[in-house]
């Protein structure tokens, strides 16, 4: 990713954060809640899509859209992570499909470590055996 693209992404995000701060200050002054207006939410989503279109290569964007059909929460987490990386300047180029696959593998390994399944065998002891069961087979 070029320095000019990264700079444009950072500036767009900065404008977005400044708008959010202005809206929250206005809402607090008027006594309105923290719930964003429907127009604000659509603007935020549009800005998010614009940033992602600059970051992802077409193949990786297509793969992520297919993932979002099956697991929207995982796709959203990947998008958040990529946007955060771009804002912090950790991305040097656009995200390719291979890089996206590697990132998805890392996330799935982290999730599998959190949800490690344990199998517990409960066996009867000799004292628990019922003597009447033995008589049925004689």
N, CA, C and O atoms as a GROMACS GRO file, in nm:
protein
  552
    1UNK      N    1   0.085  -0.116   0.000
    1UNK     CA    2   0.000   0.000   0.000
    1UNK      C    3   0.091   0.123   0.000
    1UNK      O    4   0.186   0.129   0.078
    2UNK      N    5   0.063   0.219  -0.084
    2UNK     CA    6   0.144   0.339  -0.094
    2UNK      C    7   0.122   0.427   0.028
    2UNK      O    8   0.022   0.415   0.099
    3UNK      N    9   0.219   0.515   0.051
    3UNK     CA   10   0.207   0.609   0.162
    3UNK      C   11   0.087   0.702   0.141
    3UNK      O   12   0.020   0.740   0.237
    4UNK      N   13   0.061   0.736   0.016
    4UNK     CA   14  -0.053   0.825  -0.011
    4UNK      C   15  -0.185   0.756   0.021
    4UNK      O   16  -0.278   0.819   0.072
    5UNK      N   17  -0.194   0.626  -0.007
    5UNK     CA   18  -0.316   0.552   0.025
    5UNK      C   19  -0.334   0.540   0.176
    5UNK      O   20  -0.444   0.559   0.227
    6UNK      N   21  -0.225   0.510   0.245
    6UNK     CA   22  -0.233   0.501   0.391
    6UNK      C   23  -0.271   0.636   0.452
    6UNK      O   24  -0.350   0.643   0.547
    7UNK      N   25  -0.214   0.741   0.397
    7UNK     CA   26  -0.245   0.874   0.447
    7UNK      C   27  -0.393   0.906   0.425
    7UNK      O   28  -0.458   0.964   0.511
    8UNK      N   29  -0.445   0.868   0.308
    8UNK     CA   30  -0.587   0.892   0.278
    8UNK      C   31  -0.676   0.812   0.374
    8UNK      O   32  -0.779   0.862   0.419
    9UNK      N   33  -0.636   0.690   0.404
    9UNK     CA   34  -0.714   0.607   0.497
    9UNK      C   35  -0.713   0.670   0.636
    9UNK      O   36  -0.817   0.678   0.702
   10UNK      N   37  -0.596   0.712   0.679
   10UNK     CA   38  -0.586   0.774   0.812
   10UNK      C   39  -0.669   0.901   0.820
   10UNK      O   40  -0.738   0.925   0.920
   11UNK      N   41  -0.663   0.983   0.715
   11UNK     CA   42  -0.740   1.107   0.715
   11UNK      C   43  -0.890   1.079   0.716
   11UNK      O   44  -0.966   1.147   0.785
   12UNK      N   45  -0.933   0.978   0.641
   12UNK     CA   46  -1.075   0.942   0.639
   12UNK      C   47  -1.120   0.895   0.777
   12UNK      O   48  -1.227   0.932   0.824
   13UNK      N   49  -1.037   0.815   0.841
   13UNK     CA   50  -1.071   0.766   0.975
   13UNK      C   51  -1.072   0.880   1.076
   13UNK      O   52  -1.158   0.885   1.164
   14UNK      N   53  -0.978   0.972   1.064
   14UNK     CA   54  -0.972   1.087   1.154
   14UNK      C   55  -1.098   1.172   1.139
   14UNK      O   56  -1.156   1.214   1.239
   15UNK      N   57  -1.140   1.196   1.015
   15UNK     CA   58  -1.264   1.272   0.992
   15UNK      C   59  -1.384   1.199   1.052
   15UNK      O   60  -1.472   1.261   1.112
   16UNK      N   61  -1.385   1.068   1.036
   16UNK     CA   62  -1.495   0.988   1.089
   16UNK      C   63  -1.499   0.999   1.241
   16UNK      O   64  -1.607   1.017   1.299
   17UNK      N   65  -1.386   0.988   1.306
   17UNK     CA   66  -1.382   0.998   1.452
   17UNK      C   67  -1.420   1.138   1.499
   17UNK      O   68  -1.490   1.153   1.600
   18UNK      N   69  -1.376   1.240   1.427
   18UNK     CA   70  -1.412   1.376   1.463
   18UNK      C   71  -1.562   1.398   1.451
   18UNK      O   72  -1.623   1.464   1.535
   19UNK      N   73  -1.623   1.344   1.346
   19UNK     CA   74  -1.768   1.355   1.329
   19UNK      C   75  -1.841   1.285   1.441
   19UNK      O   76  -1.940   1.335   1.493
   20UNK      N   77  -1.791   1.168   1.480
   20UNK     CA   78  -1.854   1.095   1.590
   20UNK      C   79  -1.845   1.174   1.719
   20UNK      O   80  -1.941   1.180   1.795
   21UNK      N   81  -1.730   1.235   1.744
   21UNK     CA   82  -1.714   1.315   1.865
   21UNK      C   83  -1.807   1.436   1.864
   21UNK      O   84  -1.865   1.470   1.967
   22UNK      N   85  -1.821   1.500   1.748
   22UNK     CA   86  -1.911   1.615   1.738
   22UNK      C   87  -2.055   1.573   1.761
   22UNK      O   88  -2.129   1.642   1.832
   23UNK      N   89  -2.095   1.461   1.702
   23UNK     CA   90  -2.232   1.413   1.719
   23UNK      C   91  -2.258   1.373   1.863
   23UNK      O   92  -2.366   1.401   1.916
   24UNK      N   93  -2.163   1.309   1.927
   24UNK     CA   94  -2.184   1.268   2.066
   24UNK      C   95  -2.189   1.389   2.157
   24UNK      O   96  -2.265   1.390   2.254
   25UNK      N   97  -2.109   1.492   2.128
   25UNK     CA   98  -2.114   1.614   2.208
   25UNK      C   99  -2.248   1.684   2.190
   25UNK      O  100  -2.304   1.736   2.287
   26UNK      N  101  -2.300   1.686   2.068
   26UNK     CA  102  -2.431   1.747   2.043
   26UNK      C  103  -2.541   1.668   2.112
   26UNK      O  104  -2.632   1.727   2.170
   27UNK      N  105  -2.534   1.536   2.106
   27UNK     CA  106  -2.634   1.452   2.171
   27UNK      C  107  -2.631   1.469   2.322
   27UNK      O  108  -2.736   1.472   2.386
   28UNK      N  109  -2.514   1.479   2.380
   28UNK     CA  110  -2.503   1.498   2.524
   28UNK      C  111  -2.556   1.634   2.565
   28UNK      O  112  -2.617   1.647   2.671
   29UNK      N  113  -2.534   1.735   2.482
   29UNK     CA  114  -2.582   1.870   2.513
   29UNK      C  115  -2.734   1.877   2.504
   29UNK      O  116  -2.796   1.949   2.583
   30UNK      N  117  -2.794   1.806   2.412
   30UNK     CA  118  -2.939   1.810   2.396
   30UNK      C  119  -3.009   1.709   2.484
   30UNK      O  120  -3.132   1.710   2.495
   31UNK      N  121  -2.934   1.621   2.548
   31UNK     CA  122  -2.994   1.521   2.636
   31UNK      C  123  -3.035   1.395   2.564
   31UNK      O  124  -3.096   1.307   2.624
   32UNK      N  125  -3.003   1.384   2.438
   32UNK     CA  126  -3.036   1.263   2.363
   32UNK      C  127  -2.943   1.151   2.408
   32UNK      O  128  -2.835   1.176   2.461
   33UNK      N  129  -2.985   1.028   2.386
   33UNK     CA  130  -2.905   0.912   2.426
   33UNK      C  131  -2.786   0.892   2.336
   33UNK      O  132  -2.760   0.973   2.247
   34UNK      N  133  -2.715   0.786   2.359
   34UNK     CA  134  -2.598   0.754   2.279
   34UNK      C  135  -2.632   0.676   2.154
   34UNK      O  136  -2.542   0.637   2.079
   35UNK      N  137  -2.759   0.651   2.129
   35UNK     CA  138  -2.799   0.574   2.012
   35UNK      C  139  -2.774   0.657   1.886
   35UNK      O  140  -2.823   0.770   1.875
   36UNK      N  141  -2.700   0.603   1.790
   36UNK     CA  142  -2.674   0.677   1.667
   36UNK      C  143  -2.800   0.684   1.580
   36UNK      O  144  -2.883   0.593   1.579
   37UNK      N  145  -2.811   0.793   1.510
   37UNK     CA  146  -2.923   0.809   1.418
   37UNK      C  147  -2.905   0.714   1.301
   37UNK      O  148  -2.792   0.676   1.269
   38UNK      N  149  -3.014   0.675   1.236
   38UNK     CA  150  -3.001   0.583   1.122
   38UNK      C  151  -2.911   0.638   1.012
   38UNK      O  152  -2.839   0.561   0.948
   39UNK      N  153  -2.914   0.766   0.989
   39UNK     CA  154  -2.829   0.826   0.887
   39UNK      C  155  -2.682   0.817   0.922
   39UNK      O  156  -2.598   0.795   0.834
   40UNK      N  157  -2.651   0.835   1.050
   40UNK     CA  158  -2.512   0.825   1.094
   40UNK      C  159  -2.458   0.684   1.074
   40UNK      O  160  -2.345   0.665   1.031
   41UNK      N  161  -2.541   0.587   1.106
   41UNK     CA  162  -2.498   0.448   1.095
   41UNK      C  163  -2.468   0.413   0.949
   41UNK      O  164  -2.369   0.345   0.920
   42UNK      N  165  -2.553   0.459   0.859
   42UNK     CA  166  -2.530   0.430   0.717
   42UNK      C  167  -2.405   0.502   0.667
   42UNK      O  168  -2.332   0.450   0.583
   43UNK      N  169  -2.379   0.623   0.718
   43UNK     CA  170  -2.258   0.695   0.679
   43UNK      C  171  -2.134   0.622   0.729
   43UNK      O  172  -2.034   0.612   0.658
   44UNK      N  173  -2.141   0.572   0.852
   44UNK     CA  174  -2.027   0.498   0.907
   44UNK      C  175  -2.001   0.371   0.826
   44UNK      O  176  -1.886   0.338   0.798
   45UNK      N  177  -2.107   0.301   0.789
   45UNK     CA  178  -2.091   0.179   0.709
   45UNK      C  179  -2.035   0.212   0.571
   45UNK      O  180  -1.952   0.137   0.518
   46UNK      N  181  -2.078   0.322   0.514
   46UNK     CA  182  -2.027   0.363   0.383
   46UNK      C  183  -1.878   0.397   0.392
   46UNK      O  184  -1.800   0.359   0.304
   47UNK      N  185  -1.839   0.468   0.497
   47UNK     CA  186  -1.697   0.501   0.516
   47UNK      C  187  -1.616   0.373   0.538
   47UNK      O  188  -1.504   0.361   0.489
   48UNK      N  189  -1.673   0.280   0.612
   48UNK     CA  190  -1.606   0.152   0.638
   48UNK      C  191  -1.583   0.076   0.507
   48UNK      O  192  -1.474   0.024   0.483
   49UNK      N  193  -1.687   0.070   0.424
   49UNK     CA  194  -1.674   0.001   0.295
   49UNK      C  195  -1.570   0.068   0.205
   49UNK      O  196  -1.496   0.000   0.134
   50UNK      N  197  -1.565   0.200   0.208
   50UNK     CA  198  -1.468   0.272   0.126
   50UNK      C  199  -1.325   0.240   0.172
   50UNK      O  200  -1.236   0.219   0.089
   51UNK      N  201  -1.304   0.237   0.302
   51UNK     CA  202  -1.172   0.205   0.355
   51UNK      C  203  -1.134   0.062   0.317
   51UNK      O  204  -1.021   0.037   0.274
   52UNK      N  205  -1.228  -0.030   0.334
   52UNK     CA  206  -1.199  -0.171   0.303
   52UNK      C  207  -1.172  -0.192   0.154
   52UNK      O  208  -1.089  -0.275   0.118
   53UNK      N  209  -1.240  -0.118   0.069
   53UNK     CA  210  -1.216  -0.134  -0.075
   53UNK      C  211  -1.076  -0.087  -0.113
   53UNK      O  212  -1.019  -0.136  -0.210
   54UNK      N  213  -1.021   0.008  -0.038
   54UNK     CA  214  -0.884   0.053  -0.064
   54UNK      C  215  -0.782  -0.047  -0.010
   54UNK      O  216  -0.673  -0.060  -0.065
   55UNK      N  217  -0.816  -0.115   0.098
   55UNK     CA  218  -0.721  -0.204   0.164
   55UNK      C  219  -0.714  -0.341   0.097
   55UNK      O  220  -0.604  -0.393   0.076
   56UNK      N  221  -0.829  -0.399   0.063
   56UNK     CA  222  -0.833  -0.535   0.010
   56UNK      C  223  -0.814  -0.538  -0.141
   56UNK      O  224  -0.858  -0.448  -0.213
   57UNK      N  225  -0.747  -0.643  -0.188
   57UNK     CA  226  -0.742  -0.672  -0.330
   57UNK      C  227  -0.876  -0.735  -0.367
   57UNK      O  228  -0.944  -0.787  -0.279
   58UNK      N  229  -0.916  -0.733  -0.494
   58UNK     CA  230  -1.048  -0.786  -0.531
   58UNK      C  231  -1.072  -0.931  -0.491
   58UNK      O  232  -1.181  -0.966  -0.447
   59UNK      N  233  -0.969  -1.017  -0.504
   59UNK     CA  234  -0.989  -1.158  -0.469
   59UNK      C  235  -1.012  -1.175  -0.320
   59UNK      O  236  -1.098  -1.253  -0.277
   60UNK      N  237  -0.935  -1.101  -0.240
   60UNK     CA  238  -0.950  -1.115  -0.095
   60UNK      C  239  -1.083  -1.057  -0.049
   60UNK      O  240  -1.145  -1.108   0.044
   61UNK      N  241  -1.128  -0.950  -0.113
   61UNK     CA  242  -1.258  -0.892  -0.078
   61UNK      C  243  -1.370  -0.990  -0.111
   61UNK      O  244  -1.466  -1.004  -0.035
   62UNK      N  245  -1.358  -1.059  -0.224
   62UNK     CA  246  -1.458  -1.158  -0.263
   62UNK      C  247  -1.461  -1.273  -0.164
   62UNK      O  248  -1.568  -1.319  -0.125
   63UNK      N  249  -1.345  -1.320  -0.123
   63UNK     CA  250  -1.338  -1.430  -0.025
   63UNK      C  251  -1.402  -1.387   0.108
   63UNK      O  252  -1.478  -1.463   0.168
   64UNK      N  253  -1.372  -1.266   0.151
   64UNK     CA  254  -1.428  -1.218   0.276
   64UNK      C  255  -1.580  -1.202   0.267
   64UNK      O  256  -1.650  -1.225   0.366
   65UNK      N  257  -1.631  -1.164   0.151
   65UNK     CA  258  -1.776  -1.153   0.135
   65UNK      C  259  -1.842  -1.290   0.142
   65UNK      O  260  -1.953  -1.303   0.194
   66UNK      N  261  -1.775  -1.393   0.089
   66UNK     CA  262  -1.830  -1.529   0.100
   66UNK      C  263  -1.828  -1.577   0.245
   66UNK      O  264  -1.919  -1.645   0.290
   67UNK      N  265  -1.723  -1.541   0.316
   67UNK     CA  266  -1.715  -1.578   0.458
   67UNK      C  267  -1.825  -1.508   0.536
   67UNK      O  268  -1.883  -1.567   0.628
   68UNK      N  269  -1.854  -1.384   0.502
   68UNK     CA  270  -1.957  -1.309   0.576
   68UNK      C  271  -2.096  -1.368   0.557
   68UNK      O  272  -2.184  -1.347   0.641
   69UNK      N  273  -2.117  -1.442   0.450
   69UNK     CA  274  -2.245  -1.509   0.430
   69UNK      C  275  -2.262  -1.619   0.534
   69UNK      O  276  -2.370  -1.638   0.589
   70UNK      N  277  -2.153  -1.693   0.560
   70UNK     CA  278  -2.159  -1.806   0.652
   70UNK      C  279  -2.140  -1.762   0.796
   70UNK      O  280  -2.217  -1.801   0.884
   71UNK      N  281  -2.038  -1.679   0.821
   71UNK     CA  282  -2.006  -1.635   0.957
   71UNK      C  283  -1.984  -1.484   0.958
   71UNK      O  284  -1.870  -1.438   0.951
   72UNK      N  285  -2.091  -1.408   0.967
   72UNK     CA  286  -2.077  -1.262   0.961
   72UNK      C  287  -1.994  -1.204   1.076
   72UNK      O  288  -1.924  -1.104   1.058
   73UNK      N  289  -2.002  -1.267   1.194
   73UNK     CA  290  -1.925  -1.214   1.308
   73UNK      C  291  -1.774  -1.231   1.286
   73UNK      O  292  -1.696  -1.145   1.327
   74UNK      N  293  -1.734  -1.340   1.223
   74UNK     CA  294  -1.592  -1.361   1.196
   74UNK      C  295  -1.545  -1.264   1.088
   74UNK      O  296  -1.436  -1.208   1.099
   75UNK      N  297  -1.624  -1.243   0.985
   75UNK     CA  298  -1.586  -1.149   0.879
   75UNK      C  299  -1.574  -1.008   0.936
   75UNK      O  300  -1.482  -0.934   0.899
   76UNK      N  301  -1.666  -0.971   1.024
   76UNK     CA  302  -1.661  -0.838   1.086
   76UNK      C  303  -1.534  -0.823   1.172
   76UNK      O  304  -1.471  -0.718   1.172
   77UNK      N  305  -1.498  -0.930   1.244
   77UNK     CA  306  -1.378  -0.927   1.326
   77UNK      C  307  -1.253  -0.909   1.240
   77UNK      O  308  -1.162  -0.834   1.276
   78UNK      N  309  -1.249  -0.978   1.127
   78UNK     CA  310  -1.134  -0.965   1.036
   78UNK      C  311  -1.128  -0.824   0.979
   78UNK      O  312  -1.020  -0.765   0.971
   79UNK      N  313  -1.242  -0.771   0.940
   79UNK     CA  314  -1.246  -0.634   0.886
   79UNK      C  315  -1.197  -0.535   0.991
   79UNK      O  316  -1.118  -0.446   0.960
   80UNK      N  317  -1.244  -0.550   1.115
   80UNK     CA  318  -1.201  -0.460   1.222
   80UNK      C  319  -1.050  -0.467   1.243
   80UNK      O  320  -0.984  -0.365   1.260
   81UNK      N  321  -0.997  -0.588   1.241
   81UNK     CA  322  -0.854  -0.608   1.262
   81UNK      C  323  -0.773  -0.545   1.148
   81UNK      O  324  -0.670  -0.482   1.173
   82UNK      N  325  -0.818  -0.562   1.026
   82UNK     CA  326  -0.748  -0.505   0.911
   82UNK      C  327  -0.753  -0.353   0.914
   82UNK      O  328  -0.653  -0.286   0.888
   83UNK      N  329  -0.869  -0.297   0.944
   83UNK     CA  330  -0.882  -0.151   0.952
   83UNK      C  331  -0.792  -0.096   1.061
   83UNK      O  332  -0.724   0.005   1.042
   84UNK      N  333  -0.791  -0.162   1.174
   84UNK     CA  334  -0.706  -0.119   1.285
   84UNK      C  335  -0.558  -0.125   1.246
   84UNK      O  336  -0.482  -0.033   1.278
   85UNK      N  337  -0.519  -0.229   1.178
   85UNK     CA  338  -0.379  -0.242   1.134
   85UNK      C  339  -0.343  -0.131   1.036
   85UNK      O  340  -0.234  -0.075   1.042
   86UNK      N  341  -0.435  -0.099   0.946
   86UNK     CA  342  -0.409   0.007   0.849
   86UNK      C  343  -0.397   0.143   0.918
   86UNK      O  344  -0.313   0.224   0.881
   87UNK      N  345  -0.481   0.166   1.017
   87UNK     CA  346  -0.477   0.294   1.088
   87UNK      C  347  -0.349   0.309   1.169
   87UNK      O  348  -0.300   0.421   1.187
   88UNK      N  349  -0.296   0.199   1.216
   88UNK     CA  350  -0.173   0.204   1.295
   88UNK      C  351  -0.049   0.199   1.207
   88UNK      O  352   0.063   0.208   1.257
   89UNK      N  353  -0.068   0.185   1.076
   89UNK     CA  354   0.044   0.186   0.983
   89UNK      C  355   0.119   0.054   0.974
   89UNK      O  356   0.234   0.052   0.930
   90UNK      N  357   0.055  -0.055   1.014
   90UNK     CA  358   0.122  -0.185   1.008
   90UNK      C  359   0.106  -0.253   0.873
   90UNK      O  360   0.173  -0.353   0.847
   91UNK      N  361   0.022  -0.202   0.786
   91UNK     CA  362   0.005  -0.260   0.653
   91UNK      C  363   0.098  -0.187   0.556
   91UNK      O  364   0.098  -0.064   0.549
   92UNK      N  365   0.174  -0.263   0.481
   92UNK     CA  366   0.266  -0.204   0.384
   92UNK      C  367   0.211  -0.212   0.242
   92UNK      O  368   0.255  -0.138   0.154
   93UNK      N  369   0.116  -0.302   0.219
   93UNK     CA  370   0.057  -0.316   0.086
   93UNK      C  371  -0.089  -0.359   0.103
   93UNK      O  372  -0.137  -0.379   0.215
   94UNK      N  373  -0.157  -0.372  -0.009
   94UNK     CA  374  -0.295  -0.417  -0.003
   94UNK      C  375  -0.299  -0.563   0.040
   94UNK      O  376  -0.205  -0.638   0.014
   95UNK      N  377  -0.407  -0.602   0.106
   95UNK     CA  378  -0.419  -0.737   0.160
   95UNK      C  379  -0.458  -0.833   0.047
   95UNK      O  380  -0.562  -0.816  -0.017
   96UNK      N  381  -0.372  -0.933   0.024
   96UNK     CA  382  -0.399  -1.032  -0.079
   96UNK      C  383  -0.481  -1.146  -0.021
   96UNK      O  384  -0.506  -1.153   0.099
   97UNK      N  385  -0.523  -1.235  -0.109
   97UNK     CA  386  -0.604  -1.349  -0.066
   97UNK      C  387  -0.523  -1.441   0.025
   97UNK      O  388  -0.576  -1.494   0.123
   98UNK      N  389  -0.396  -1.460  -0.006
   98UNK     CA  390  -0.310  -1.545   0.078
   98UNK      C  391  -0.295  -1.486   0.217
   98UNK      O  392  -0.302  -1.560   0.316
   99UNK      N  393  -0.275  -1.356   0.227
   99UNK     CA  394  -0.263  -1.291   0.358
   99UNK      C  395  -0.393  -1.302   0.436
   99UNK      O  396  -0.392  -1.320   0.558
  100UNK      N  397  -0.506  -1.292   0.367
  100UNK     CA  398  -0.636  -1.307   0.432
  100UNK      C  399  -0.653  -1.448   0.486
  100UNK      O  400  -0.702  -1.467   0.597
  101UNK      N  401  -0.612  -1.547   0.408
  101UNK     CA  402  -0.622  -1.687   0.452
  101UNK      C  403  -0.535  -1.709   0.576
  101UNK      O  404  -0.577  -1.774   0.671
  102UNK      N  405  -0.413  -1.654   0.575
  102UNK     CA  406  -0.325  -1.667   0.691
  102UNK      C  407  -0.387  -1.602   0.814
  102UNK      O  408  -0.379  -1.656   0.924
  103UNK      N  409  -0.447  -1.486   0.795
  103UNK     CA  410  -0.512  -1.416   0.906
  103UNK      C  411  -0.629  -1.496   0.960
  103UNK      O  412  -0.648  -1.504   1.082
  104UNK      N  413  -0.708  -1.554   0.872
  104UNK     CA  414  -0.821  -1.636   0.915
  104UNK      C  415  -0.773  -1.760   0.990
  104UNK      O  416  -0.836  -1.801   1.088
  105UNK      N  417  -0.662  -1.820   0.946
  105UNK     CA  418  -0.605  -1.935   1.017
  105UNK      C  419  -0.562  -1.896   1.158
  105UNK      O  420  -0.587  -1.969   1.253
  106UNK      N  421  -0.499  -1.781   1.171
  106UNK     CA  422  -0.456  -1.735   1.303
  106UNK      C  423  -0.575  -1.713   1.395
  106UNK      O  424  -0.572  -1.752   1.512
  107UNK      N  425  -0.680  -1.653   1.342
  107UNK     CA  426  -0.798  -1.626   1.423
  107UNK      C  427  -0.866  -1.756   1.464
  107UNK      O  428  -0.910  -1.770   1.578
  108UNK      N  429  -0.874  -1.852   1.373
  108UNK     CA  430  -0.938  -1.979   1.407
  108UNK      C  431  -0.857  -2.056   1.510
  108UNK      O  432  -0.914  -2.123   1.596
  109UNK      N  433  -0.723  -2.048   1.504
  109UNK     CA  434  -0.639  -2.112   1.606
  109UNK      C  435  -0.661  -2.048   1.743
  109UNK      O  436  -0.667  -2.118   1.844
  110UNK      N  437  -0.672  -1.916   1.745
  110UNK     CA  438  -0.697  -1.847   1.872
  110UNK      C  439  -0.832  -1.887   1.930
  110UNK      O  440  -0.844  -1.910   2.051
  111UNK      N  441  -0.932  -1.897   1.845
  111UNK     CA  442  -1.065  -1.934   1.893
  111UNK      C  443  -1.069  -2.079   1.939
  111UNK      O  444  -1.136  -2.112   2.037
  112UNK      N  445  -0.997  -2.167   1.870
  112UNK     CA  446  -0.996  -2.308   1.910
  112UNK      C  447  -0.924  -2.326   2.043
  112UNK      O  448  -0.959  -2.414   2.121
  113UNK      N  449  -0.823  -2.245   2.069
  113UNK     CA  450  -0.754  -2.252   2.198
  113UNK      C  451  -0.846  -2.206   2.311
  113UNK      O  452  -0.838  -2.258   2.422
  114UNK      N  453  -0.932  -2.111   2.282
  114UNK     CA  454  -1.025  -2.062   2.384
  114UNK      C  455  -1.132  -2.165   2.415
  114UNK      O  456  -1.175  -2.178   2.530
  115UNK      N  457  -1.175  -2.238   2.314
  115UNK     CA  458  -1.285  -2.333   2.331
  115UNK      C  459  -1.236  -2.476   2.320
  115UNK      O  460  -1.291  -2.555   2.242
  116UNK      N  461  -1.137  -2.510   2.393
  116UNK     CA  462  -1.084  -2.645   2.387
  116UNK      C  463  -1.184  -2.740   2.452
  116UNK      O  464  -1.224  -2.722   2.567
  117UNK      N  465  -1.224  -2.841   2.378
  117UNK     CA  466  -1.324  -2.936   2.426
  117UNK      C  467  -1.256  -3.040   2.515
  117UNK      O  468  -1.145  -3.086   2.488
  118UNK      N  469  -1.326  -3.076   2.620
  118UNK     CA  470  -1.276  -3.178   2.710
  118UNK      C  471  -1.380  -3.288   2.720
  118UNK      O  472  -1.499  -3.261   2.735
  119UNK      N  473  -1.334  -3.410   2.712
  119UNK     CA  474  -1.423  -3.525   2.724
  119UNK      C  475  -1.398  -3.588   2.859
  119UNK      O  476  -1.284  -3.620   2.895
  120UNK      N  477  -1.505  -3.607   2.933
  120UNK     CA  478  -1.494  -3.666   3.066
  120UNK      C  479  -1.568  -3.799   3.063
  120UNK      O  480  -1.686  -3.804   3.027
  121UNK      N  481  -1.499  -3.906   3.100
  121UNK     CA  482  -1.560  -4.038   3.108
  121UNK      C  483  -1.603  -4.063   3.252
  121UNK      O  484  -1.524  -4.052   3.345
  122UNK      N  485  -1.728  -4.097   3.267
  122UNK     CA  486  -1.778  -4.133   3.399
  122UNK      C  487  -1.806  -4.282   3.395
  122UNK      O  488  -1.893  -4.328   3.321
  123UNK      N  489  -1.733  -4.355   3.475
  123UNK     CA  490  -1.748  -4.500   3.475
  123UNK      C  491  -1.809  -4.544   3.606
  123UNK      O  492  -1.790  -4.483   3.712
  124UNK      N  493  -1.880  -4.650   3.596
  124UNK     CA  494  -1.939  -4.706   3.717
  124UNK      C  495  -1.832  -4.774   3.801
  124UNK      O  496  -1.736  -4.831   3.749
  125UNK      N  497  -1.851  -4.766   3.927
  125UNK     CA  498  -1.765  -4.843   4.016
  125UNK      C  499  -1.837  -4.972   4.051
  125UNK      O  500  -1.955  -4.987   4.022
  126UNK      N  501  -1.767  -5.062   4.112
  126UNK     CA  502  -1.825  -5.192   4.144
  126UNK      C  503  -1.942  -5.177   4.240
  126UNK      O  504  -2.039  -5.252   4.232
  127UNK      N  505  -1.934  -5.082   4.329
  127UNK     CA  506  -2.041  -5.062   4.427
  127UNK      C  507  -2.169  -5.012   4.360
  127UNK      O  508  -2.278  -5.031   4.414
  128UNK      N  509  -2.158  -4.949   4.242
  128UNK     CA  510  -2.276  -4.896   4.174
  128UNK      C  511  -2.348  -5.002   4.092
  128UNK      O  512  -2.462  -4.980   4.052
  129UNK      N  513  -2.285  -5.114   4.068
  129UNK     CA  514  -2.348  -5.215   3.984
  129UNK      C  515  -2.470  -5.273   4.055
  129UNK      O  516  -2.471  -5.293   4.176
  130UNK      N  517  -2.568  -5.298   3.977
  130UNK     CA  518  -2.692  -5.353   4.030
  130UNK      C  519  -2.690  -5.504   4.011
  130UNK      O  520  -2.672  -5.553   3.900
  131UNK      N  521  -2.707  -5.577   4.118
  131UNK     CA  522  -2.701  -5.723   4.111
  131UNK      C  523  -2.819  -5.780   4.034
  131UNK      O  524  -2.809  -5.890   3.980
  132UNK      N  525  -2.930  -5.708   4.028
  132UNK     CA  526  -3.047  -5.756   3.956
  132UNK      C  527  -3.020  -5.762   3.806
  132UNK      O  528  -3.078  -5.846   3.737
  133UNK      N  529  -2.934  -5.676   3.754
  133UNK     CA  530  -2.900  -5.678   3.612
  133UNK      C  531  -2.832  -5.808   3.575
  133UNK      O  532  -2.851  -5.859   3.464
  134UNK      N  533  -2.753  -5.863   3.665
  134UNK     CA  534  -2.682  -5.988   3.637
  134UNK      C  535  -2.779  -6.106   3.625
  134UNK      O  536  -2.753  -6.198   3.548
  135UNK      N  537  -2.888  -6.103   3.698
  135UNK     CA  538  -2.984  -6.213   3.696
  135UNK      C  539  -3.060  -6.220   3.564
  135UNK      O  540  -3.109  -6.326   3.527
  136UNK      N  541  -3.071  -6.110   3.494
  136UNK     CA  542  -3.143  -6.108   3.368
  136UNK      C  543  -3.073  -6.191   3.262
  136UNK      O  544  -3.138  -6.248   3.174
  137UNK      N  545  -2.943  -6.199   3.268
  137UNK     CA  546  -2.867  -6.268   3.165
  137UNK      C  547  -2.843  -6.416   3.196
  137UNK      O  548  -2.782  -6.485   3.115
  138UNK      N  549  -2.888  -6.465   3.308
  138UNK     CA  550  -2.867  -6.606   3.343
  138UNK      C  551  -2.975  -6.694   3.292
  138UNK      O  552  -2.972  -6.815   3.313
   0.00000   0.00000   0.00000
